[in-house]
Amino acid sequence: MTEMSNNYSITIYRTTVSGTNRMILEREKCEIGGIRIDSAEEFPANKLCALLSRSEIRDLNDVHELEKAGFNFENALAVAQQKDTDLTAAGLAWFLNQIEFGDNLIPPGNVSVIELRDYVQDLIARLKRLAFPDN
């Protein structure tokens, strides 16, 4: 199904990711020089969706680096939830809580295992506050 909204063409489709039937919303990308480009609001949101679906350490590191660069995680989460209707703050917190970092892990980029562990714990705490604001 395709709809027009806010000058974007939006495609809504159902897919199966990790054995779960999900509804996905995807905005049509702008094109520059024949290359399709995500908007600034979609890029960190896509990283959150990728983190949940691919479970790759590089996606977690990318989310960390995007936040350090000034992208707002809470805004990215809101956009990601529009793109993947099964993505929730509580679900993402649970997922992140399952990650175990071995002491021999060498994360991509210029981040240490300790820094990445601390970031995940901070992210889990923020997600819990978003999911359960009265607690």
Secondary structure, DSSP 4 states (H G I P E B T S, - for coil): -EEEETTEEEEEEEEEETTEEEEEEEEPPEEETTEEE--TTHHHHHHHHHHHHH--HHHHHHHHHHHHTT--HHHHHHHHHHHBTT--HHHHHHHHHT----TT---SSS--HHHHHHHHHHHHHHHHHHH-TT-
